[in-house]
Amino acid sequence: MTTPPLARPRRLRPGDRVAVVAPAGPVPEEQLEAGLGILRDWGLDPVTPPHVRRRHPDLPYLADADAVRARELTEAWCEESVTAVLCARGGYGAARTAELIDWTAVRAAGPKVFVGYSDITTLHEAFAQRVGLATLHGPMVGSPGFVGDPPSREQLRAMLFEPESVRVLGLDTARTLVPGRAAGITFGGCLTLLAADVGTPHARRAAHGGLLLIEDVGEEDYRIDRALTQLLRAGTLDGVMGVALGSWAQCGPYDRVRAVLRDRLGGLGVPVVEELGFGHGSPALTVPLGVRAVLDADAGTLTLDEPALL
């Protein structure tokens, strides 16, 4: 069965209250404050739950205990005055919260903007599969891609406030890996996180009618091969309509990465475009997940059928 487009939340407006949460790793205080200042400059009213400034006492790669992170994300989402939930950073830990978030309460609270990438891929998939909500794969408030990369930040701002102005996505770096044109519903994120989701209770079973968007950071060629092979063996990519590849920062010589991507994805018989410009690289485009789009591998573009936000 073909996947339908997901519910789109409304765009942001000056004066909106937004919650900044840390569902994974701890956030450097200086970068967090800089990011919050940028949100205020945009005319937003950012609020932060206590865990955003904490670190787990025994597992320092986590921003507080799993139950605390899950509860505070749930509470932020369910706060009536909050219009969007923005992640402060990735790192590791979102998967540990996935079964602890109150998804019933989240669904009842209705659509809101959700932004993050990297480890947050686990939550993008959870919002898609459990809530039926389209989300934004983009720079996080306490990350270098938000604080120190003005082009990436400005494109995210446009997507949030003026989504009709951001309909054609793709950088000049984009190149054809497998030619062709395809339409479908966008999904994806960080490759290794998608592979880690396989076999979990609410994981995506197949990609029927989907356009896969993937990227990663710091993975050697054989580990990229392993993650793609896991998705192929599990049937997760069955029915995929096309593939858009983002950045592969710190993943070794790109010619070796490209060889793996061509080998593992070329046999799908669908268009594949590389270096579209989203992910851990710079600049990093914000790309919506859960929306209908057209992938043109020859032109190197991903064109949204309608604005990502209402």
Backbone bond lengths (Angstrom), bond angles and torsions (degrees), N, CA, C in turn:
res aa  C-N    CA-C-N  psi(-1)  N-CA   C-N-CA  omega(-1)  CA-C   N-CA-C  phi
1 M - - - 1.460 - - 1.521 109.12 -
2 T 1.334 118.06 134.66 1.454 122.42 -178.59 1.521 110.79 -72.58
3 T 1.323 116.28 136.13 1.455 121.81 179.40 1.524 110.01 -70.55
4 P 1.346 118.66 129.27 1.467 120.51 176.95 1.527 110.36 -82.11
5 P 1.343 117.76 161.30 1.462 118.81 173.69 1.523 110.19 -63.34
6 L 1.315 116.63 154.19 1.457 121.36 -176.76 1.528 110.66 -95.86
7 A 1.330 115.87 167.12 1.459 121.00 178.96 1.524 109.99 -64.46
8 R 1.329 115.95 135.77 1.459 120.89 179.26 1.524 110.14 -102.83
9 P 1.331 117.06 132.68 1.465 119.11 175.14 1.521 110.85 -77.10
10 R 1.312 116.81 169.02 1.464 119.91 179.08 1.522 110.49 -79.81
11 R 1.315 114.95 155.52 1.462 121.57 177.61 1.528 110.78 -65.89
12 L 1.328 115.33 164.53 1.462 119.99 176.93 1.526 110.13 -85.84
13 R 1.336 114.17 155.00 1.454 122.13 176.69 1.523 108.34 -132.88
14 P 1.327 118.17 151.51 1.468 119.84 175.79 1.525 110.32 -53.44
15 G 1.329 115.32 137.32 1.453 121.00 -177.64 1.512 113.93 96.79
16 D 1.353 117.74 -13.94 1.466 120.38 179.34 1.524 111.04 -63.86
17 R 1.311 114.83 141.88 1.472 120.73 173.06 1.520 108.81 -88.52
18 V 1.327 116.98 130.51 1.463 121.90 178.54 1.522 108.70 -126.03
19 A 1.318 116.27 140.14 1.465 121.44 178.37 1.519 109.11 -98.45
20 V 1.327 116.45 134.89 1.467 122.49 177.24 1.524 107.38 -109.64
21 V 1.336 116.50 116.56 1.460 121.95 -174.52 1.529 110.36 -120.22
22 A 1.323 115.87 161.88 1.468 121.95 178.07 1.524 108.55 -125.32
23 P 1.339 117.97 84.17 1.468 120.26 -177.64 1.518 113.98 -79.08
24 A 1.326 117.17 -1.83 1.476 120.62 -177.53 1.528 109.99 -128.11
25 G 1.347 116.65 -103.90 1.452 120.49 -174.17 1.512 114.14 -90.00
26 P 1.350 116.87 167.43 1.467 121.77 178.46 1.521 111.35 -70.73
27 V 1.315 115.23 156.98 1.459 121.21 -173.30 1.531 110.01 -114.32
28 P 1.334 118.54 129.54 1.462 119.83 173.74 1.526 110.35 -58.70
29 E 1.323 116.54 127.29 1.462 121.56 -173.80 1.529 112.55 -57.34
30 E 1.329 116.12 -42.63 1.460 119.79 -176.96 1.530 111.42 -63.00
31 Q 1.352 115.54 -42.10 1.467 118.72 179.66 1.519 111.44 -69.92
32 L 1.334 116.65 -37.18 1.460 119.93 178.41 1.522 110.33 -61.86
33 E 1.331 116.95 -47.06 1.465 119.85 -179.16 1.521 111.32 -63.15
34 A 1.337 116.74 -38.67 1.460 119.79 177.76 1.526 110.52 -63.31
35 G 1.337 116.63 -42.78 1.459 120.64 179.06 1.512 112.50 -64.98
36 L 1.331 117.33 -41.01 1.460 120.39 178.05 1.524 110.70 -63.82
37 G 1.338 115.90 -36.51 1.466 119.34 177.24 1.515 111.88 -63.09
38 I 1.339 116.71 -38.27 1.468 120.37 177.77 1.529 110.39 -64.76
39 L 1.320 117.44 -41.92 1.470 120.33 178.09 1.526 110.34 -60.89
40 R 1.334 116.99 -39.52 1.468 119.55 177.90 1.524 110.33 -65.88
41 D 1.322 116.61 -38.36 1.470 119.75 177.00 1.527 111.22 -62.17
42 W 1.334 117.21 -28.14 1.460 121.32 177.13 1.530 111.94 -77.29
43 G 1.327 116.78 -3.99 1.452 120.82 -178.82 1.513 114.12 89.52
44 L 1.327 117.28 11.51 1.458 121.87 179.68 1.529 110.62 -92.35
45 D 1.312 115.76 163.44 1.465 122.94 178.21 1.529 108.01 -115.18
46 P 1.348 118.21 89.05 1.465 119.94 -177.48 1.529 112.69 -80.35
47 V 1.322 115.47 139.42 1.467 122.13 175.34 1.523 107.81 -126.72
48 T 1.322 116.24 150.00 1.465 120.88 -178.55 1.517 110.37 -130.50
49 P 1.332 118.41 129.68 1.459 120.37 172.33 1.525 110.00 -71.54
50 P 1.326 118.36 161.50 1.468 121.11 -174.33 1.524 115.28 -57.26
51 H 1.347 118.57 -34.12 1.462 119.72 -172.71 1.521 113.32 -66.50
52 V 1.334 116.80 -19.27 1.462 119.51 -177.41 1.526 111.07 -60.66
53 R 1.313 117.18 -28.39 1.464 121.02 -178.09 1.527 112.58 -104.08
54 R 1.310 116.84 17.24 1.466 120.50 -178.89 1.528 111.52 -110.98
55 R 1.318 114.53 170.56 1.459 122.63 174.43 1.522 107.54 -138.94
56 H 1.328 116.95 137.00 1.462 121.58 178.92 1.531 109.38 -57.30
57 P 1.346 118.54 131.97 1.473 120.01 -175.18 1.524 114.52 -65.63
58 D 1.335 117.81 -28.72 1.468 120.96 -177.35 1.525 113.05 -108.32
59 L 1.321 116.92 -26.65 1.462 122.49 -178.79 1.526 107.54 -120.80
60 P 1.327 117.57 84.66 1.469 121.14 -169.98 1.520 115.01 -66.95
61 Y 1.342 117.89 -6.69 1.456 120.12 175.74 1.523 111.96 -84.28
62 L 1.343 117.36 0.80 1.466 121.59 178.76 1.526 110.36 -113.24
63 A 1.327 115.85 146.12 1.463 121.10 174.73 1.530 108.57 -90.30
64 D 1.314 116.79 79.91 1.462 124.15 179.64 1.543 110.96 81.26
65 A 1.332 115.18 177.13 1.467 121.75 -176.21 1.524 110.86 -68.10
66 D 1.321 115.88 154.87 1.466 121.31 -178.34 1.527 111.82 -55.75
67 A 1.346 116.08 -47.79 1.464 119.84 -176.72 1.521 111.42 -63.27
68 V 1.335 116.70 -35.06 1.468 120.51 179.17 1.518 110.32 -68.36
69 R 1.332 116.56 -46.60 1.470 119.93 -179.37 1.527 110.75 -62.08
70 A 1.323 116.47 -42.58 1.467 120.37 -179.84 1.526 110.75 -66.55
71 R 1.324 116.85 -43.07 1.466 120.06 -178.26 1.532 111.00 -64.61
72 E 1.323 115.88 -42.63 1.463 117.87 -176.20 1.529 111.84 -73.34
73 L 1.341 118.31 -29.55 1.463 118.83 172.11 1.527 109.81 -66.25
74 T 1.335 116.24 -44.13 1.465 120.42 179.00 1.519 110.73 -60.19
75 E 1.338 116.98 -46.42 1.464 120.67 -178.42 1.525 111.28 -64.92
76 A 1.342 116.60 -39.55 1.461 119.46 178.45 1.526 110.22 -62.48
77 W 1.338 116.07 -42.83 1.466 120.23 -179.23 1.521 111.32 -64.91
78 C 1.309 116.09 -38.38 1.467 120.34 -174.34 1.520 113.21 -85.08
79 E 1.330 117.74 -8.33 1.463 120.53 176.32 1.528 108.80 -67.23
80 E 1.324 116.22 119.44 1.465 120.84 -172.96 1.520 112.72 -59.94
81 S 1.314 117.69 -31.96 1.460 120.51 -176.48 1.526 113.47 -78.03
82 V 1.338 117.61 -10.68 1.464 122.05 -177.04 1.525 110.31 -89.20
83 T 1.337 115.85 128.86 1.468 121.87 -178.46 1.517 112.47 -97.62
84 A 1.334 116.83 -27.13 1.464 121.21 -177.10 1.510 109.75 -145.61
85 V 1.327 115.34 150.89 1.471 122.30 173.54 1.518 106.82 -118.93
86 L 1.318 115.39 116.46 1.459 122.38 -177.19 1.522 108.96 -111.78
87 C 1.322 116.88 133.28 1.456 120.20 179.33 1.529 110.14 -80.43
88 A 1.342 115.41 142.76 1.458 121.08 -179.03 1.517 111.46 -80.19
89 R 1.336 116.76 -36.60 1.469 121.52 177.40 1.515 109.39 -167.98
90 G 1.343 115.64 173.76 1.459 121.12 176.06 1.514 109.48 -100.29
91 G 1.346 115.86 -111.20 1.465 119.29 -176.58 1.512 109.66 95.58
92 Y 1.332 115.80 -111.99 1.463 121.00 175.11 1.516 108.63 -153.87
93 G 1.332 116.25 145.40 1.453 120.89 173.33 1.512 115.81 135.84
94 A 1.332 118.51 -14.15 1.457 119.67 -178.35 1.526 111.85 -60.88
95 A 1.328 116.82 -37.07 1.472 119.82 -179.90 1.527 111.55 -62.76
96 R 1.328 116.80 -28.81 1.468 120.38 -179.34 1.524 111.68 -73.31
97 T 1.335 116.66 -17.14 1.464 119.77 179.54 1.523 113.00 -98.94
98 A 1.326 117.33 -13.26 1.470 120.65 -169.27 1.522 113.29 -57.72
99 E 1.328 117.51 -37.19 1.466 120.17 -179.29 1.524 112.13 -89.12
100 L 1.330 117.99 -3.28 1.462 121.39 -177.31 1.520 112.92 -103.46
101 I 1.316 117.25 -18.02 1.467 120.80 176.54 1.530 109.10 -67.48
102 D 1.311 116.83 140.56 1.466 121.50 178.83 1.527 108.55 -83.18
103 W 1.324 116.14 88.10 1.458 120.93 -175.28 1.522 112.53 -68.97
104 T 1.320 117.05 -27.03 1.473 119.81 175.57 1.516 110.02 -63.66
105 A 1.323 116.45 -44.83 1.460 120.82 178.93 1.527 110.85 -67.05
106 V 1.330 116.61 -38.49 1.458 120.59 178.89 1.529 110.41 -62.18
107 R 1.329 116.60 -45.55 1.469 119.56 178.22 1.527 111.07 -61.04
108 A 1.320 115.94 -41.15 1.461 119.98 -177.80 1.522 112.23 -66.59
109 A 1.322 117.04 -29.12 1.465 121.12 -178.15 1.523 112.26 -72.99
110 G 1.330 117.05 -17.88 1.454 120.95 176.64 1.510 114.22 89.74
111 P 1.347 117.09 173.24 1.464 121.88 -175.56 1.523 112.53 -65.90
112 K 1.334 115.45 136.24 1.459 123.01 172.23 1.521 107.62 -141.99
113 V 1.307 116.64 161.25 1.461 121.40 177.44 1.526 109.01 -71.85
114 F 1.334 115.70 135.10 1.469 121.69 175.60 1.520 107.81 -131.27
115 V 1.344 116.37 127.28 1.460 121.57 -175.34 1.525 110.74 -129.92
116 G 1.333 116.33 136.13 1.462 122.84 174.34 1.518 109.25 172.36
117 Y 1.309 116.12 175.01 1.471 119.78 175.13 1.527 108.28 -156.17
118 S 1.324 117.47 -170.41 1.465 123.61 -179.78 1.533 109.45 61.77
119 D 1.342 118.66 -121.23 1.463 121.32 -178.70 1.530 112.02 -60.51
120 I 1.315 116.82 -21.87 1.465 121.49 -179.26 1.526 111.04 -69.34
121 T 1.327 118.08 -10.16 1.464 121.97 175.02 1.521 111.50 -49.31
122 T 1.331 117.19 -40.22 1.467 121.11 178.87 1.523 110.87 -56.50
123 L 1.319 117.12 -40.42 1.463 120.66 -179.10 1.528 111.83 -77.57
124 H 1.326 118.05 -33.28 1.469 119.46 172.98 1.523 109.82 -56.78
125 E 1.329 116.17 -45.92 1.464 119.32 179.60 1.521 111.35 -66.08
126 A 1.331 117.36 -36.69 1.458 120.28 178.60 1.531 111.14 -66.16
127 F 1.334 117.59 -43.06 1.461 119.78 177.24 1.529 110.78 -63.00
128 A 1.321 117.38 -36.87 1.463 120.57 178.79 1.521 111.12 -68.30
129 Q 1.315 116.96 -49.39 1.455 121.69 -172.27 1.529 113.20 -80.38
130 R 1.321 118.01 -34.29 1.467 120.65 -174.69 1.527 113.96 -100.26
131 V 1.331 116.45 -24.96 1.456 120.08 -175.72 1.529 111.86 -114.38
132 G 1.333 117.14 -23.70 1.458 120.48 -176.58 1.512 112.39 72.83
133 L 1.343 116.40 36.95 1.457 121.87 -173.55 1.521 111.56 -115.94
134 A 1.318 116.90 132.73 1.457 122.05 171.98 1.529 109.40 -74.49
135 T 1.336 116.47 142.07 1.455 122.23 -175.64 1.527 109.49 -132.93
136 L 1.334 116.52 174.06 1.453 121.64 -178.79 1.523 110.64 -116.87
137 H 1.331 116.12 122.33 1.461 123.59 175.20 1.529 105.92 -89.24
138 G 1.342 115.92 100.51 1.455 118.61 -174.50 1.514 113.08 -158.90
139 P 1.330 117.18 177.98 1.464 123.12 -175.22 1.523 113.06 -56.01
140 M 1.340 115.34 145.41 1.460 122.18 -177.48 1.521 110.65 -102.86
141 V 1.313 116.09 149.83 1.463 123.13 -167.37 1.523 113.33 -58.47
142 G 1.328 117.77 -36.16 1.453 120.35 -178.35 1.512 113.73 -102.21
143 S 1.330 117.39 21.68 1.463 121.25 -176.44 1.522 110.72 -107.72
144 P 1.349 117.33 156.63 1.464 120.39 177.29 1.526 112.70 -58.93
145 G 1.335 117.66 -31.38 1.453 121.21 -179.94 1.519 113.52 -66.89
146 F 1.322 117.08 -17.18 1.458 121.40 176.55 1.523 110.55 -100.18
147 V 1.323 115.51 -49.10 1.463 120.43 -174.65 1.529 111.97 -73.46
148 G 1.339 116.90 -40.73 1.453 119.91 -170.53 1.509 116.47 -111.54
149 D 1.328 118.23 11.81 1.470 120.94 -176.82 1.530 108.59 -130.36
150 P 1.337 118.20 83.84 1.469 121.16 -175.51 1.527 115.20 -54.47
151 P 1.362 120.55 -42.29 1.476 118.00 179.52 1.529 112.90 -61.46
152 S 1.342 116.93 -41.63 1.465 119.77 178.88 1.520 110.69 -65.29
153 R 1.319 115.49 -41.97 1.466 120.90 -179.51 1.532 110.90 -63.98
154 E 1.323 117.16 -42.34 1.457 120.64 -177.75 1.527 110.96 -67.48
155 Q 1.337 117.13 -37.06 1.464 119.02 178.87 1.527 110.65 -67.63
156 L 1.352 117.03 -36.90 1.461 120.27 174.60 1.528 110.25 -64.06
157 R 1.324 116.90 -43.66 1.469 119.91 179.27 1.539 110.42 -58.37
158 A 1.327 116.02 -44.36 1.464 119.43 178.84 1.520 110.98 -62.39
159 M 1.329 117.24 -41.77 1.462 120.80 179.39 1.525 111.08 -62.18
160 L 1.331 117.03 -36.56 1.462 120.97 -177.50 1.521 112.75 -76.43
161 F 1.345 117.48 -40.85 1.456 121.38 -172.69 1.528 113.81 -101.84
162 E 1.331 117.38 -30.88 1.459 121.96 -176.02 1.528 109.78 -134.61
163 P 1.329 117.91 60.36 1.470 120.58 -171.46 1.529 114.44 -60.65
164 E 1.330 117.26 -24.71 1.464 118.64 178.42 1.524 111.57 -67.29
165 S 1.349 117.88 -17.90 1.470 121.28 179.39 1.519 112.38 -84.48
166 V 1.336 117.26 -6.03 1.471 121.13 -176.65 1.521 108.30 -124.99
167 R 1.314 115.85 76.33 1.460 120.37 -176.84 1.527 112.59 -109.32
168 V 1.337 117.63 -28.11 1.459 121.94 179.41 1.523 108.18 -109.99
169 L 1.331 116.15 116.74 1.459 122.26 -175.29 1.521 110.24 -110.46
170 G 1.330 114.98 140.93 1.460 119.87 178.06 1.517 110.33 147.37
171 L 1.329 116.33 139.63 1.455 121.91 177.07 1.526 110.28 -99.10
172 D 1.318 115.83 169.77 1.467 120.42 178.75 1.529 112.32 -64.62
173 T 1.337 116.23 -16.39 1.464 120.45 179.46 1.523 112.72 -72.39
174 A 1.338 118.04 -18.19 1.461 121.93 -173.05 1.522 111.76 -60.09
175 R 1.336 114.57 135.86 1.465 120.85 -179.84 1.524 110.09 -139.59
176 T 1.306 114.89 155.75 1.468 120.87 -179.95 1.521 110.29 -78.74
177 L 1.324 117.08 125.23 1.456 121.00 170.36 1.522 109.63 -98.35
178 V 1.314 116.52 -43.98 1.464 123.14 172.23 1.527 106.23 -132.67
179 P 1.332 119.38 121.89 1.471 120.54 -174.07 1.522 112.75 -69.35
180 G 1.334 113.90 161.66 1.453 119.30 175.55 1.517 112.81 133.53
181 R 1.327 114.53 178.87 1.461 122.46 -177.03 1.520 107.63 -139.84
182 A 1.333 117.42 137.84 1.459 120.01 -177.67 1.519 110.32 -150.50
183 A 1.335 115.87 150.50 1.463 122.33 176.77 1.518 109.05 -113.78
184 G 1.331 116.45 149.15 1.453 120.00 178.73 1.514 111.22 177.37
185 I 1.329 115.38 -171.27 1.463 122.85 179.67 1.522 108.57 -103.04
186 T 1.318 116.80 125.95 1.462 120.81 -176.51 1.528 111.98 -69.37
187 F 1.325 115.28 143.05 1.466 121.73 172.28 1.517 107.59 -157.93
188 G 1.337 116.06 165.28 1.461 118.99 175.41 1.512 113.55 132.79
189 G 1.348 114.49 -143.78 1.461 120.89 -175.15 1.514 110.16 136.95
190 C 1.310 115.87 -136.07 1.463 121.97 -178.42 1.532 109.47 -78.19
191 L 1.320 116.20 123.21 1.464 121.78 -173.08 1.519 113.39 -54.07
192 T 1.326 117.82 -50.67 1.467 119.94 -175.35 1.527 112.01 -65.96
193 L 1.323 117.32 -28.91 1.467 119.63 176.63 1.518 110.97 -72.65
194 L 1.337 117.50 -36.75 1.467 120.30 174.96 1.520 110.61 -62.77
195 A 1.343 116.62 -41.98 1.461 120.12 178.67 1.525 111.05 -65.31
196 A 1.335 116.88 -37.72 1.466 120.49 -179.74 1.521 111.83 -67.99
197 D 1.325 117.36 -22.15 1.473 121.72 -179.20 1.521 112.26 -76.84
198 V 1.329 116.88 -20.47 1.471 120.97 -176.82 1.534 110.17 -58.55
199 G 1.331 115.69 131.86 1.456 120.85 177.89 1.509 114.51 90.54
200 T 1.323 118.19 -8.06 1.464 120.55 177.99 1.526 108.96 -80.71
201 P 1.341 117.79 161.07 1.467 120.31 -167.95 1.519 116.05 -56.86
202 H 1.331 118.01 -36.26 1.462 119.39 -174.32 1.525 112.01 -114.76
203 A 1.315 116.69 23.29 1.468 120.31 -177.59 1.521 111.37 -68.52
204 R 1.327 114.91 152.85 1.464 121.45 174.63 1.528 108.56 -63.03
205 R 1.307 117.33 130.39 1.465 121.00 -177.27 1.528 112.57 -87.41
206 A 1.322 117.05 -32.64 1.463 121.28 -179.07 1.517 108.26 -158.22
207 A 1.327 115.69 170.51 1.464 121.47 -173.69 1.515 112.58 -111.30
208 H 1.320 118.46 25.77 1.463 121.58 -174.39 1.529 111.30 -52.23
209 G 1.327 116.10 118.66 1.451 121.31 179.80 1.509 114.75 78.89
210 G 1.337 117.47 10.31 1.456 120.56 -175.34 1.521 113.62 -99.99
211 L 1.338 115.07 152.98 1.459 122.85 168.83 1.524 106.93 -107.80
212 L 1.316 116.26 115.19 1.460 121.56 -176.10 1.521 110.69 -83.72
213 L 1.341 116.39 127.70 1.462 122.99 175.15 1.526 107.39 -115.08
214 I 1.331 117.72 117.61 1.464 119.58 -178.20 1.523 111.70 -136.29
215 E 1.329 114.15 151.76 1.458 123.93 176.22 1.521 106.66 -157.96
216 D 1.352 116.29 174.76 1.468 119.16 174.78 1.517 109.33 -167.07
217 V 1.331 115.76 176.05 1.458 121.30 -177.84 1.528 109.29 -142.19
218 G 1.322 116.13 139.06 1.461 121.23 172.40 1.509 115.57 66.25
219 E 1.322 118.32 26.42 1.464 121.56 -179.70 1.526 110.06 -110.86
220 E 1.324 117.52 131.25 1.460 120.63 175.84 1.531 110.17 -71.75
221 D 1.324 115.30 163.34 1.456 119.66 -173.95 1.526 112.67 -57.13
222 Y 1.335 117.56 -40.39 1.467 118.78 -176.71 1.526 111.24 -70.37
223 R 1.349 117.49 -26.69 1.463 119.42 178.10 1.530 110.75 -76.71
224 I 1.318 117.11 -32.42 1.459 120.35 172.24 1.525 109.34 -64.74
225 D 1.318 115.98 -42.46 1.472 121.71 175.85 1.527 109.68 -57.51
226 R 1.317 116.58 -46.93 1.474 120.54 -177.05 1.520 111.46 -62.18
227 A 1.340 117.31 -42.44 1.461 120.10 -179.06 1.526 110.95 -67.41
228 L 1.324 117.33 -44.05 1.463 119.96 177.94 1.524 111.35 -63.45
229 T 1.320 116.26 -41.22 1.462 120.34 178.86 1.524 110.75 -62.78
230 Q 1.329 117.04 -38.60 1.467 120.65 176.81 1.533 110.84 -60.53
231 L 1.323 117.22 -44.92 1.465 120.18 178.80 1.526 111.36 -64.60
232 L 1.324 116.49 -39.74 1.462 120.07 179.09 1.528 111.16 -66.54
233 R 1.321 117.08 -46.62 1.472 120.84 -178.88 1.516 112.02 -64.32
234 A 1.346 116.67 -34.79 1.462 120.82 -178.20 1.520 112.65 -77.54
235 G 1.338 117.74 -11.20 1.455 120.81 -178.18 1.517 113.53 83.73
236 T 1.323 116.40 7.04 1.462 120.21 -177.40 1.524 111.70 -62.06
237 L 1.325 117.95 -30.32 1.458 121.25 -178.28 1.527 113.22 -94.77
238 D 1.324 117.82 5.15 1.462 120.56 177.17 1.529 109.80 -59.70
239 G 1.315 116.62 128.09 1.453 121.12 177.29 1.513 115.08 82.70
240 V 1.323 117.80 6.87 1.463 119.88 179.22 1.530 109.47 -64.91
241 M 1.334 116.42 143.29 1.460 121.02 -175.47 1.526 113.00 -95.75
242 G 1.335 116.43 -26.89 1.455 121.35 -178.97 1.515 109.43 -173.21
243 V 1.342 115.45 166.34 1.463 120.32 -177.20 1.524 109.55 -134.34
244 A 1.333 116.18 129.95 1.467 122.72 173.22 1.518 107.78 -112.19
245 L 1.325 116.23 126.89 1.460 122.39 -177.95 1.519 109.50 -105.51
246 G 1.327 115.67 133.31 1.451 121.12 178.67 1.509 111.49 -96.63
247 S 1.323 116.62 -140.67 1.463 121.20 -177.44 1.523 110.84 -87.05
248 W 1.325 115.13 155.39 1.461 122.78 178.00 1.532 107.39 -129.14
249 A 1.326 114.71 57.68 1.464 122.01 -175.25 1.530 110.70 -60.77
250 Q 1.324 115.47 134.51 1.472 122.18 176.76 1.523 112.32 58.96
251 C 1.322 116.67 29.06 1.470 120.96 179.58 1.528 112.01 -102.39
252 G 1.316 117.54 19.68 1.457 119.53 177.26 1.511 112.19 90.31
253 P 1.313 118.18 -176.78 1.471 120.75 179.54 1.524 110.79 -55.25
254 Y 1.340 116.16 129.29 1.453 118.17 -172.67 1.525 112.68 -67.84
255 D 1.331 118.22 -26.53 1.461 118.15 179.05 1.527 110.99 -62.97
256 R 1.335 116.90 -32.48 1.473 120.20 176.98 1.523 110.74 -73.32
257 V 1.336 116.73 -39.53 1.462 120.41 176.45 1.528 109.95 -62.56
258 R 1.341 116.37 -45.07 1.463 120.08 179.70 1.525 111.07 -60.00
259 A 1.313 117.16 -39.99 1.466 119.96 179.33 1.523 111.26 -59.82
260 V 1.346 116.70 -40.54 1.464 120.94 178.32 1.531 110.03 -66.57
261 L 1.327 116.41 -46.08 1.465 120.29 -178.81 1.524 111.15 -60.81
262 R 1.331 116.10 -43.12 1.464 119.94 178.84 1.525 111.04 -64.65
263 D 1.331 116.26 -41.76 1.459 120.79 -177.77 1.530 111.77 -66.07
264 R 1.336 116.61 -44.87 1.457 120.63 -174.22 1.537 112.77 -82.17
265 L 1.331 117.88 -31.14 1.460 120.71 -174.85 1.523 113.62 -103.24
266 G 1.334 116.85 -21.58 1.464 120.00 -177.02 1.508 113.84 -61.84
267 G 1.321 116.81 -28.88 1.458 120.32 -178.80 1.519 114.77 -79.07
268 L 1.335 117.32 -4.07 1.461 119.51 -179.99 1.518 112.12 -72.44
269 G 1.336 116.71 -19.97 1.458 120.24 -179.67 1.505 114.15 72.76
270 V 1.341 117.08 27.90 1.463 121.55 -179.34 1.528 109.07 -128.48
271 P 1.339 118.70 160.43 1.465 120.81 177.76 1.526 111.29 -62.36
272 V 1.333 115.18 142.00 1.465 121.07 176.78 1.528 108.04 -136.31
273 V 1.322 116.69 126.46 1.459 121.53 175.68 1.527 108.21 -115.38
274 E 1.325 117.37 139.35 1.462 121.37 179.93 1.521 111.19 -110.42
275 E 1.324 114.77 158.06 1.465 123.59 176.36 1.529 112.49 54.35
276 L 1.333 115.52 46.04 1.457 120.29 -179.82 1.529 111.20 -68.51
277 G 1.350 117.76 -27.50 1.458 119.19 172.82 1.511 116.47 114.41
278 F 1.332 119.42 17.78 1.461 121.22 175.69 1.523 108.71 -114.27
279 G 1.326 116.48 161.18 1.458 120.04 177.20 1.510 113.82 116.76
280 H 1.353 115.48 -146.00 1.457 121.75 -174.94 1.525 113.62 -85.43
281 G 1.310 117.68 -4.40 1.456 120.53 -179.52 1.523 111.47 -80.95
282 S 1.319 115.89 -174.44 1.451 121.60 179.29 1.530 109.08 -138.41
283 P 1.349 116.94 128.66 1.463 126.93 -3.00 1.517 111.59 -72.60
284 A 1.338 115.39 162.52 1.462 121.47 -177.54 1.522 109.30 -123.50
285 L 1.315 116.16 110.03 1.457 120.82 178.84 1.524 110.66 -68.52
286 T 1.327 115.79 144.37 1.457 121.22 166.77 1.523 107.63 -82.04
287 V 1.325 116.80 127.72 1.459 121.28 178.89 1.524 109.07 -122.76
288 P 1.329 118.33 134.22 1.463 120.56 178.72 1.525 111.23 -79.59
289 L 1.313 115.37 144.67 1.454 122.71 176.75 1.525 108.64 -114.52
290 G 1.332 115.59 132.80 1.452 119.97 179.83 1.511 114.27 97.63
291 V 1.355 117.15 14.23 1.465 120.56 -179.56 1.520 110.18 -118.57
292 R 1.320 115.87 156.81 1.452 120.88 179.37 1.531 109.61 -78.84
293 A 1.328 116.20 133.88 1.462 120.69 -177.09 1.520 109.82 -150.35
294 V 1.323 115.50 167.24 1.459 122.86 175.39 1.518 108.47 -118.30
295 L 1.326 116.15 125.10 1.455 122.57 176.57 1.529 108.57 -99.01
296 D 1.329 116.34 121.81 1.460 122.19 176.94 1.520 107.14 -113.80
297 A 1.325 115.99 98.40 1.464 119.99 -176.59 1.517 112.07 -69.01
298 D 1.327 117.45 -25.45 1.466 120.77 179.73 1.532 110.99 -74.98
299 A 1.336 116.32 -40.23 1.458 121.03 179.26 1.522 112.07 -84.55
300 G 1.334 117.08 -16.97 1.464 120.82 -178.29 1.515 112.73 72.43
301 T 1.334 116.81 42.01 1.459 120.59 -177.64 1.523 111.76 -135.33
302 L 1.319 113.95 153.92 1.461 122.89 169.88 1.524 105.22 -122.77
303 T 1.331 117.02 115.21 1.462 122.17 -174.43 1.529 109.62 -110.64
304 L 1.319 116.46 122.18 1.456 121.58 -179.35 1.531 109.67 -77.53
305 D 1.334 116.34 136.09 1.460 120.32 178.73 1.530 111.12 -66.84
306 E 1.328 116.49 -30.85 1.453 122.13 179.37 1.516 108.35 -149.90
307 P 1.329 119.24 162.66 1.468 120.42 -179.59 1.522 112.18 -54.85
308 A 1.327 116.51 146.93 1.464 120.87 -176.79 1.527 112.38 -65.36
309 L 1.333 116.57 -28.87 1.464 121.24 179.09 1.518 109.06 -122.43
310 L 1.322 115.89 153.73 1.462 120.88 -179.40 1.525 111.67 -73.55
